[in-house]
Amino acid sequence: MSEHPATRRLLAPVLFALLLAGAAGPGTADGGTAGEWLTPVEIAQYEATPSLDETLGFLERLAGRMPALRLERFGSSAAGRPLTVAILSADRAFTPAAAAASGKPVLLVWSGIHAGEIDGKDATLLLLRDLALGRHPELLAAATVLFVPVYNVDGHERVSPWNRPNQDGPRAGMGFRTTADGHDLNRDFLKVVTPEARALVGLFNAWRPDLMVDVHVTDGAEFDWVLTWATPEAPQLAAPLDAWLRSHLPAALAATAAAGHRNGPYVDLLDPGDPGKGFSSFNAEPRYSTGYFPLRQRPSILLEMHSHKPYRARVLAVRDFLAALLAEVGRGGRELQEAVAAAERAVVEAGRTGAADSTITLAFAAAEESDPIDFPVYDWMTESSLVTGRPLIRYRRGEVRELRVPWHHRARIAASAPRPRGYFVQPGWPAIEERLAAHGLRMQRTLTPVEVEVDVARLGEPTSAERPYQGLTRVEARPQWARERRTIPAGSLWIPADQPDFEVAVQLLEPEAPDSLLAWGLITQVFELKEWVGSAVLEDVARRQVADPAVAAEWQAALADPAFAASRERRWLWWFQRTRWFDAEYRMLPAFRAPQAPPPAAFVAAARWPR
């Protein structure tokens, strides 16, 4: 008799406890560690992953042994659980100022953004344990490292062996993909709706790390790589940062392979039914970590462990990659810091000079060109699917086919706009102000009204998505831009372009950027007409105006459209827009591009939040 799924879920923590109790040995094949310093996953023989409390308890034990390790809380989840960062520094540089003074690069590594994909957490415990026991001292000296062992802490505690049906372990269960209220944290880097995202972005704001690593587990195609990776590339990533990754990432991957972990690029099949057609590793939108950090002039590495490989193999591969990457940063840390500084200077200079022909990128897309790559995919067959009625691919695990396939990974600019000297944001828009502040952007608030020329966007008819996505309803509306001389009211925000993170402001404020505040439906008030006029009053105005031959001609042209002529609402709006009563800010984006910087005397020293 098969057991009920609810029984399996209840047994998951019990199984973990039994595994902990039954695995006492003095050491393991992973390095002969004394029993008292076995990590929870080693004690459980990689059949279970520890709870948040057990994870933090082990980290506290390590911190008690290792002066180079400190634990700090950097935020709270929506359900009130602590967000913890483990700071590793041989120099005991446990503050951003101390880390900067040390002269060493800073790395930020987080795991469990999708809490069922928890390989990175257990790999982090293994690596930190080894360093605490005095192994690999050269790694400890390489950099200051910020480890966030569990990012999605609420999803992490929703443990079930049924959470990830395509993943091979941990057998006792793993956490859930999203937060307690259903948010996917790897869709929230730019819009920062969740407290978790605001905390992680705040951690970046404080420390300004030089390199990011985001650890996931993938599924889909089946192949012989245990570890796959992806990075943003030029032109999405600044050229100096792209050059550093090209120089140093291959060495870390080669060392990982030499440790016994075959690896290759992240696999997103071009045709899910035919691996022979090749794959893509491209991922651009700033909702994702690999799309967000290039806006802040930082390289980032996405790790996607192959879900069909055993849990032990995946965890050890992450551990050995992180060790290899740390070793490479130790060799090329100064180059990394210089590349970051060069990328930041370029953005600041472009914003300061405001060249007439300079543009800002709004969106990227995958380039058409590809590179050939040897793809160790498992042999496959196709059959008819009962579920979908379409062909279904079945893999024969263990039977590897080495195929030469096209690999798409480069970016191309898909949309751009004239580069402004900055943006003005009208007062009274907290959804905009709070997000600009959350990303640490430098801003000033106008002290008095300022009369300047700005580019104003008026939005066309909005089209809303059919269903919610990440708790929001996405919106599209085509903007029409016009240069206007306007009086910017006192209390408005000025976001200057001569700052390293200006591209974050671009992506938030430009209506055609893929993850703008408008696109996420966070400022849809602009589409709502708040005032109205009675039909009888408007009728009198219309009869007077239509006596003008020019107005009469425009009205007849409008009536030539049958849909317009049949719509009471559109006809009413046509006349209402020609009155002095009409709201001039209807469908006007409350953020303006400024082709010239305003005079410094117009501002208070800095904007402050909360107000």
N, C-alpha and C positions, 0 to 999 in steps of 0.2 A: 504494500500500500504506500502510495506516495504521500509525503507530509504536506500540510497546508502551507502556502507561502508565508502567512503570518507567523507560523511556528518557526520557519527558517529565519525570519527577521528577528524574532525574540531570542533565538539560539545564538545569533552572531556574537554578541558580547560575552555570552557564556563560553562559547568555543574559544574566544580569545583568552579568557581567564584560565581555562584548562591548559591551553598551550603554554601560557606563562608559567603555570605551576609545574608543568611536566618537563620543561626544558631547562634543566639546571647545569649542565656540563661545565667543565673548567675552561673550555675554549671552543673555537669554531674553525672551520676550514678557511674562513675569510681572513684569518690573521692570528689565530691563537690568542685571542683576547682573554684576559682574566674574566672569570664569570661575573664579577661585580660590575664590569664595564661593558657587558653585552648590551646592545641597544634592544629596545622592546621588539623590534622586528626580527632580530637574530634569535632572541629567546623564543619567539613564536615560529621560528624556522620559516619565515617569510609567508606564513599562512594568514597572518593578521597584522593590521597596522594599529598603532596605539591611539587612544583617545587624545583629545586636546589636553586634558589634565595630565595624562601620562607623558605626553610629549613635553609639556612645559616642565614637569617634574624632573625628567631626565636632563633637560637643558639646564635646570637650576643646579643639579648635581655636577654637571660639567663645569658650569661657571664657578662653583665652589672649589673645584680643583685647578682651574686654569685662569690665572689673572688676566689673560688676554681676551677673556670673553665676558660680556655683560649683556643682560637681558633688560629691555625697556618696553614699556607699553606705549604704542604710538597712536592708539585710537580704540574704538569700540565698534562692534558689529551692530546691526539693527536690533538684534536680540540682547545686546548688552554684554556679549562675550569679549574678552580682551584680544586686541590685535597686538602681537608681540614681535619684536625684532631682536635678533641675536647679533650683537655687534662684535666682530672679531678684529682685534688690533693688537699686534705685538707691541706697539708703542703706547697702548692703553689710551688711544685717541678716541674716546667714547662720546665726543661731541663734534658737531660739524666744524667748529672753529679749530679744535685740536687736530682733527683729521686733515684739514687744509694746511695747518702748520707743519704736519709731518712730511708733507711733500709727496706722499704716496697716492696712487690712484685709489678711487673708491668704487667698489662693485656693489650692485643691488641684485639679489637673487631671491625670487619668491616662488613658492610652490602652492599647489592646491587652490589655484584661482577657480578651477572646476574641482570641487573637493573629492570627487571620486577618482580623479587623476592625481594620486597622492605620492607617486614615486619619489618626487623631489624632496618631500619631507623626510622620509626614511633615509634617503641618500645624504641629506644634510646632517642628520644625527650620526651617521657612520663617519662622515668626514670630520666633523667636529670632535667626535670621540677619539679618532686617530690622532688629531692634532693635540688633544688634551693629554694623550699618553706619550707625547714627544715624538711622534712619527712625522716625517716630512717637515722639518722645521723651516726649510726654505719656502714652503707655501705660506707659513704663518707670517713670514717677513715680506711677502710680495705686495700686499695691499691691505687696505681696510675693507672688510666685507660686511655688508648688511644682509643677513639671512632672515627672510620672513618664512618660517617653516610651514605655516598654514595661513593663507590669505582669506579664503572663504571659510571662516571658522564656524558659522552657523550651518552651512551645508556639510561641513566635515563631521558634525555630530549626528547627522541624520544617516546612520549606518545601516546598511542592508547588503546581503550578498546578491540582491536582485537589482542593484542600482545601475550596473554597467554590464549588460548582457554580452557585449562583444569584447570584454576585457578578461584576461587570464590572471585573476587574483588581484589583491589578496583574497583568498578563498573565504575567510570568515566574514568578509564584507568591507565596503568602503563607503565614503560619504556620497552626498548628492551633488549634482552639477551646479545648482543655483543657490542663491541665498535663501533665507527663511521666507521672504516674500516674493521669490521667483525671479530675481534679477540675475542675469549672467554678468559677472564682473569683468569678463573679457569683451564686453560690449559697452563699458562704462568709463573708459579712460578719459574721453573728452567731455561728455555731458555730465559726469560726476553726480548722478542722481543718488547713489547709495552712500551711506557713511563710510563704508569700507573703501570705496574709490577715493573719496575726499581725503581719507587718512593716508592712503598709499601715495597719492599725488602730493599731499602735504609732507610726507617723508622725503620724497624727491626734492621738493622745494627747499627743505631744510639742509639736506646733505649735498645736493647737486652731484650725485654719483656720475662716474665717467662711463660706465658700462652696465647694461641691464641683461639679466637672464630670466626668462619666464618658462617654467617647466610644466609641460602638459603630457597627456597620453592620447595618441590618435587611434583611429581604427579605419575600417574601409578595406582597401586593398591589402593583400597578404604578400609579404616579401621577406627577404632574409636579413634586412637591416633591423637591429634592435633599437637603434637611436637614429632619429631623423632631426633635421634642423632647418631653419629658415632665418634669413636676415633681410632687412630692407637694403636696397642697393641704390646707387646713384641712377637717376637724378633725384629720387625720393630722399635719399640719405646724402648729406653733404659730402663732397668729394674727399676731403681729408679723412673722414670717418670711414667711408667706403674703402679707402686705400688701407687703413689700419686693419680692418676686418680681413681684407684679401691677403694681407701679409701674415696675419697671426692666427686666424681661425683654422686654416688648414693644418697647422702644426698641432693644435690641440685635438683636432679630429683624428689626425694620424696617430697621436699618442693613445687616444681612446681605442682605436682599432688595434694597436699593438698590445693593449691590455686585454684583448679578446672580445671586443665589442664592435662588431661590424656596423658601419653607419653610412648614411647618405642623406641627400636633401629630402625635405618634407614632400610627401606624395599626395597630390590632389589630382586624381586621374582625369585626363581630358575627356575620356569616354569611359564611364563606370563599367561598361560591358566589355571593354577591350583594353587591357593594360598595355598592349603593344603599340597603342597610339601615343603613348607618352604621358607626361604629367606636368603640373605646374607647382611652383612653390611661392607664388605671388600672393601677397596679402597687404592691402594698402590703406584701408580706411582708418582714420584715427580713433575709432571706437576700440580698436585692438591695440595691444601693447606695441606690436611691430609697426603700426601706423602712427602711434602717438609720439613715441620718443624721438623719431626723426624731427618732429616739429620743435623739439627742445634741444636739438643738435647733439643727440646722443645715439651711439650704436646700440642695438639690442639684438639678442639672440633668442630665438624661439626654439625650445627643445620639445619635440613630440616623440615620446617613447612609443614603440609599436605595441599596441594593446594585446596582440595575440601571442606575444612572448611571455614566458613565465615571470612572475613578479620579481623573484630574486635576480634574474638576469637584467631586468629593467632597472632596478634600484642600483645594482653594482655599476651599470653602465653610466647612470647619472653621476654617481660618486666619482668615478674615474674621469669622466669628462670635466666635472667641476675642478678636480685636482689638476688636470692637464691645462685647463683654461687659466687657473691661478698661476701655474708655472709660467705660462706664456705671458701673462700680464706682468709677472715679475721680470721677465726679459724685455718686454716692450712697454712698460708702464709710462715712462717719460714720453714716448712717442704718442701714446694714447692721450695723455693730458694735453700735449701740444696740438693734436688733431682736434680735440674738443675746443680748445681755445681758438684755433684758427676758424673753425666753423662758426663759433659765436661771433667772432670779429666780423666775419663776412656779412652776417645778418644785420649787425649793428650799423656797419658802414653803408649797406644798401638802404637802410631806413633813414640814415642821416643825410645822405646825398640826394635821395629822391630823384634819380635820373629819369628823364621824361620817357625813355623807352623801356624802363624797367617794369617787370611784371611779377606778380605773385601767383603761385600755383594753387589752384583750388581743388584739383582732383588728379589722381594718377590712375593708370590702367596698365594691364599687362602688355608688354611689347610683343609684337608678332614674332620676332626672331627668337630662336632657341639654340641650345647647345646639345650635341649628342652626349648621351651618358649611358653607361652600362647599368642596367636595372635588374637586380637579382629577384625577379618576381617568381612566386610559386606557380607551377603549372596549373592550368585552369580548364574548366569545361563549362558549357552553358546548357541550361535546361529551361523548360517553360515554367514560369512561376504560377502557382495556384493563386497566390495572394494578389499579384498585380496583373497577371495575364501577359506579362512581357518576359523577355529572356532574363534569366537569373544566372549570375556567375558563381561557380563553385571552385574553390582552390584545393589543390592536392598538397597539403603541407608536407614539407620535406623534399619535394621534387622541384628543385630550383631551375628556372630557365633564365639564363643570362641574355637579356635582350638589349640591343642598342636602340634607344628610343630618344625622341626629342624632349628636352627639359626646358620649360619656360620659367624664367625667374626674373627677367629684367623688367624695369618700369619705364613707362613713357608718360609724359604730361598729357592729360586728357582735357583739362580746362584751366584757363588762367584769366587774370584780370589785371588792370593797371595797378602798380604798386603805390599805395598812398603813403603820406608821411605819418599817418595815424588814423584813428577812428574817434569820432565823437559818439557818445551814447547819451540819449536824452535821459533826464532824471526820472525816477519813478518806475524803473524796470528791474526789480530785484532778481528776477530769473536770469537776467544778463549780468548784473553787477556781482551777484554771489558767485557765479561761475568764473568770471574773470578773476575775482579775488582768490578763489580756490586754486587756480593754476599759478598763483604767485606773480601775475603780471603787474608791471609798474604802471601806475595810473595817477592822474591828477584830476581834481575837481575844479570846475570853473567857479571863480569867486564872484564874477559879474557877467552879465550877458556879453557874448562875443559875436561880432558880425564878421562872417567869413564865407568864402566860397567852398561848397562841399558838393560831393556827388551823392544824390539822393536816389534810392531805389523805391519805386512803386510797384507793387506786386499784382500780378494778374490773378485770374480765377484759380483758387486752390483746388488741388486734387488730393484727397485723403486716401490712405491705404485702406483696404477692405477689412483688415483685422489688426488688432494691437500687436506691437512688437516691443518687448522689454517694458511692458506696461504703458507704452505711449503709442499714439497713432501718428505715423509719419505723414508728412505733408510735402507736396511739390507745388511750386508757384513760380512762374517765370517773371523775373524782375525787368523793369525798364528803368534805365539809369538816365539821369539828367543833371547837368551842372547848374546849381542854384546858389544865389547869395542869400544866406539865411542868418537869422539871429539865433545863436545857440544860447539857450537859457542858462542862467546861473544854476549851479548844482549838477551840470552835465559832467560826464566823465570824458577825459582825454586819454587815449591809449596810444602812446607814441610808438613809431615803427623802429626807432633806434634802440631796441632791446633784444637780447638773444632769443627770447621766447615769443617773439611777435607772431610767428606763424600759428601759434595756438589761437591768438585773437582772430587771425584770418579765418581759420576753420570754424570758429564759433559764430562769427558775425556775417560772413559772406553767405547770402541766401542760397547760392548754388553749390556750396561746399557739401560733400556727402553727409557729414555729421554735424551740420550747423544747428544752432538752436531752433531756427525756423524748420529745418528738415525733420527734426525730432518732435515737432508740434509743441514746443515749449513756449512759443510767443504767438500763438494763433489768435490772440486778442486783436491783432492788426486786421484780421479779416471780418471783424464784427462791427456792424454799423450801430453806434450807440444812440444816435439821435434820429428823429423822424419828423415828418411834416404831414399834416392831414391832407387828404386827397382834395378837399374843396379849396383849401388855401393854395395848394400847389397848382390846381387847375387854373386859378385866377392868374398866377404868375406865368404859367405856360401860354395862356391865351394872349397875354401882353407880349411875351417874347417872340411868339411865332409870327407876329406881325412883321418882324425883321426878316427880309428875304433870305439873308445868309443863314439865320437860324432855321427858317422853314426848309431850306435846301438840305441842311444837315439832318433834320428830322425825317424828311422823306427818304434820304439815303439810308438812315437807320431802319426805317420801316420796310425797306426792300428785303431785309432778312426775315423770312417767315417765322423763324423761331423767336426772334426779337419781337416781331409784331404780335405774336400770340401770347407773350409773357407779360402779365400785369406788373410783376416785380421789376423786370428789366426796364420797361417803359417808365415806371415811376422813378427808378433810380436815375435814368437818363436825364429827366427834368430836374430832379432834386440836386444833382451834381452841378447844375447851372445856377444855383441860388447861393446867396450869401450865407444861408443857414447850414450848408453842407460842411461836414467835418473835413478840413483840408488834410488831416493826418490819416484818413481812412486808407488802409492798405499801404501805408508808408512804413518802411522799415525804420525802426527807431535808432539805427546805427548808421552814421554817415561816413563815407570816405572823405578824408581831407587831403587835397593835393598839395597843400602848404601847411607847415607847422604854425600854429597861432603864437602870438607874443607871450613870453613867459609871465608877464604881469597879469595875465588873465586868470591865473590859477592860485589856489591855496597850495600849500607845500605838498600834500599827498592826500589821497582818498583813504578813509578809515572805515573798517568794518568791525563789529556791527555798528550801524549808525544809531 
